[in-house]
Amino acid sequence: MNLPNRMVIYPKDIMLITGIQDARTARKFLDKIRKKFKKSKGSWVSLDEFCEFTGFKEERVSRYLL
């Protein structure tokens, strides 16, 4: 089983995975994920939550995480 290097998604990851070019837009995207999962503003967003929100498969997303 190939485990991801990290379990937390950062704005830079969102920019790389989705092609979003603006860091502010990527942060807003993270805020939308936090809102869906009823998390506080500074809470971590996990790989699982990101994949559930976007519909992307975890195996494909984990390739982009360094």
N, CA, C and O of each residue as an XYZ file, in Angstrom:
264
protein
N       0.848     -1.191      0.000
C       0.000      0.000      0.000
C       0.887      1.246      0.000
O       1.823      1.347      0.794
N       0.597      2.169     -0.869
C       1.375      3.389     -0.991
C       0.732      4.487     -0.145
O      -0.337      4.992     -0.490
N       1.376      4.855      0.951
C       0.836      5.872      1.845
C       1.279      7.258      1.399
O       2.401      7.412      0.917
N       0.428      8.272      1.547
C       0.835      9.629      1.204
C       1.895     10.121      2.177
O       1.980      9.651      3.312
N       2.696     11.066      1.725
C       3.741     11.624      2.572
C       3.164     12.477      3.692
O       3.754     12.569      4.769
N       2.035     13.092      3.451
C       1.373     13.929      4.455
C      -0.117     13.650      4.435
O      -0.648     13.070      3.489
N      -0.773     14.072      5.492
C      -2.224     13.893      5.586
C      -2.956     15.232      5.585
O      -4.185     15.262      5.645
N      -2.219     16.333      5.518
C      -2.812     17.670      5.600
C      -2.647     18.380      4.258
O      -1.603     18.282      3.613
N      -3.680     19.087      3.857
C      -3.671     19.832      2.598
C      -3.429     21.315      2.889
O      -4.057     21.899      3.772
N      -2.515     21.906      2.135
C      -2.182     23.321      2.249
C      -2.636     24.056      0.986
O      -2.899     23.423     -0.036
N      -2.730     25.393      1.051
C      -3.131     26.149     -0.137
C      -2.243     25.863     -1.357
O      -2.737     25.796     -2.483
N      -0.954     25.697     -1.133
C      -0.053     25.415     -2.253
C      -0.409     24.084     -2.925
O      -0.298     23.953     -4.144
N      -0.836     23.102     -2.132
C      -1.271     21.822     -2.696
C      -2.493     22.019     -3.582
O      -2.575     21.457     -4.674
N      -3.431     22.810     -3.110
C      -4.648     23.074     -3.878
C      -4.298     23.753     -5.194
O      -4.886     23.445     -6.231
N      -3.344     24.676     -5.153
C      -2.917     25.348     -6.372
C      -2.321     24.346     -7.360
O      -2.596     24.415     -8.558
N      -1.520     23.432     -6.868
C      -0.872     22.438     -7.722
C      -1.876     21.436     -8.293
O      -1.823     21.099     -9.476
N      -2.784     20.967     -7.449
C      -3.733     19.925     -7.856
C      -4.801     20.468     -8.801
O      -5.136     19.825     -9.797
N      -5.333     21.641     -8.494
C      -6.476     22.160     -9.246
C      -6.105     23.127    -10.364
O      -6.912     23.376    -11.260
N      -4.907     23.667    -10.321
C      -4.520     24.659    -11.318
C      -4.891     26.075    -10.926
O      -4.682     27.006    -11.705
N      -5.439     26.255     -9.730
C      -5.724     27.602     -9.227
C      -4.389     28.328     -9.116
O      -3.425     27.776     -8.585
N      -4.328     29.559     -9.611
C      -3.055     30.263     -9.637
C      -2.908     31.305     -8.539
O      -1.812     31.827     -8.333
N      -3.964     31.613     -7.843
C      -3.931     32.647     -6.815
C      -4.004     32.014     -5.431
O      -4.913     31.233     -5.151
N      -3.046     32.348     -4.563
C      -3.004     31.772     -3.216
C      -4.247     32.149     -2.411
O      -4.733     31.348     -1.613
N      -4.751     33.338     -2.610
C      -5.951     33.768     -1.882
C      -7.150     32.895     -2.261
O      -7.940     32.514     -1.397
N      -7.282     32.586     -3.529
C      -8.367     31.720     -3.996
C      -8.223     30.324     -3.404
O      -9.217     29.701     -3.033
N      -6.999     29.832     -3.314
C      -6.756     28.512     -2.721
C      -7.131     28.512     -1.242
O      -7.688     27.532     -0.748
N      -6.832     29.601     -0.527
C      -7.218     29.697      0.889
C      -8.735     29.730      1.035
O      -9.283     29.118      1.951
N      -9.409     30.434      0.144
C     -10.875     30.467      0.175
C     -11.452     29.081     -0.090
O     -12.465     28.700      0.498
N     -10.806     28.332     -0.972
C     -11.224     26.961     -1.255
C     -11.108     26.112      0.011
O     -12.002     25.324      0.318
N     -10.004     26.273      0.745
C      -9.843     25.559      2.019
C     -10.929     25.968      3.010
O     -11.453     25.129      3.742
N     -11.263     27.250      3.033
C     -12.324     27.723      3.930
C     -13.668     27.070      3.601
O     -14.444     26.760      4.505
N     -13.945     26.861      2.316
C     -15.189     26.188      1.923
C     -15.209     24.748      2.433
O     -16.248     24.251      2.867
N     -14.066     24.091      2.376
C     -13.980     22.716      2.877
C     -14.207     22.703      4.385
O     -14.952     21.867      4.897
N     -13.561     23.635      5.099
C     -13.747     23.716      6.557
C     -15.212     23.959      6.904
O     -15.746     23.360      7.837
N     -15.848     24.833      6.154
C     -17.257     25.147      6.413
C     -18.127     23.909      6.233
O     -19.015     23.648      7.045
N     -17.875     23.144      5.168
C     -18.666     21.929      4.916
C     -18.533     20.936      6.064
O     -19.507     20.285      6.442
N     -17.333     20.819      6.616
C     -17.090     19.852      7.683
C     -17.221     20.473      9.079
O     -16.874     19.851     10.083
N     -17.731     21.720      9.122
C     -17.988     22.419     10.391
C     -16.736     22.493     11.262
O     -16.762     22.158     12.446
N     -15.651     22.935     10.653
C     -14.382     23.072     11.361
C     -14.117     24.554     11.610
O     -14.618     25.416     10.888
N     -13.332     24.835     12.631
C     -12.982     26.222     12.919
C     -11.984     26.737     11.886
O     -11.382     25.959     11.145
N     -11.819     28.041     11.849
C     -11.036     28.687     10.802
C      -9.600     28.171     10.706
O      -9.099     27.999      9.595
N      -8.935     27.922     11.803
C      -7.536     27.501     11.759
C      -7.317     26.003     11.731
O      -6.177     25.546     11.811
N      -8.378     25.232     11.621
C      -8.261     23.769     11.669
C      -7.600     23.226     10.407
O      -7.716     23.798      9.323
N      -6.904     22.107     10.581
C      -6.294     21.416      9.450
C      -7.379     20.803      8.572
O      -8.439     20.407      9.057
N      -7.102     20.731      7.282
C      -7.968     20.014      6.344
C      -7.207     18.762      5.925
O      -6.094     18.837      5.406
N      -7.826     17.618      6.157
C      -7.150     16.354      5.860
C      -7.291     15.988      4.385
O      -8.131     16.525      3.664
N      -6.454     15.072      3.972
C      -6.517     14.550      2.609
C      -7.882     13.919      2.350
O      -8.458     14.101      1.277
N      -8.400     13.177      3.331
C      -9.719     12.547      3.194
C     -10.818     13.584      2.967
O     -11.677     13.408      2.102
N     -10.787     14.662      3.747
C     -11.806     15.711      3.619
C     -11.710     16.398      2.259
O     -12.725     16.663      1.615
N     -10.491     16.680      1.835
C     -10.290     17.302      0.525
C     -10.854     16.420     -0.585
O     -11.552     16.901     -1.477
N     -10.546     15.132     -0.522
C     -11.008     14.202     -1.558
C     -12.528     14.050     -1.543
O     -13.160     13.970     -2.596
N     -13.104     14.012     -0.359
C     -14.566     13.911     -0.274
C     -15.223     15.160     -0.852
O     -16.233     15.070     -1.550
N     -14.652     16.316     -0.562
C     -15.209     17.584     -1.037
C     -15.108     17.710     -2.556
O     -16.055     18.146     -3.211
N     -13.960     17.328     -3.115
C     -13.722     17.521     -4.549
C     -14.189     16.351     -5.403
O     -14.471     16.515     -6.590
N     -14.272     15.169     -4.795
C     -14.602     13.979     -5.566
C     -13.389     13.328     -6.212
O     -13.525     12.363     -6.964
N     -12.194     13.856     -5.918
C     -10.965     13.273     -6.451
C     -10.622     12.007     -5.681
O     -10.965     11.878     -4.506
N      -9.951     11.080     -6.338
C      -9.518      9.854     -5.670
C      -8.235     10.123     -4.892
O      -7.326     10.802     -5.370
N      -8.186      9.573     -3.683
C      -7.050      9.808     -2.803
C      -5.730      9.360     -3.432
O      -4.702     10.010     -3.242
N      -5.751      8.269     -4.170
C      -4.528      7.757     -4.789
C      -3.944      8.764     -5.782
O      -2.727      8.927     -5.875
N      -4.819      9.429     -6.514
C      -4.341     10.404     -7.504
C      -3.852     11.675     -6.829
O      -2.835     12.240     -7.231
N      -4.570     12.129     -5.806
C      -4.189     13.362     -5.117
C      -2.862     13.177     -4.392
O      -2.027     14.082     -4.393
N      -2.657     12.021     -3.776
C      -1.439     11.797     -2.986
C      -0.179     11.875     -3.840
O       0.903     12.116     -3.304
N      -0.287     11.680     -5.135
C       0.875     11.823     -6.032
C       1.407     13.249     -6.051
O       2.594     13.468     -6.290
N       0.531     14.219     -5.800
C       0.930     15.622     -5.837
C       1.506     16.115     -4.514
O       2.089     17.197     -4.459
N       1.351     15.343     -3.463
C       1.843     15.764     -2.156
C       3.302     15.372     -2.015
O       3.663     14.213     -2.220
N       4.132     16.329     -1.668
C       5.568     16.070     -1.532
C       5.936     15.650     -0.134
O       7.107     15.395      0.145
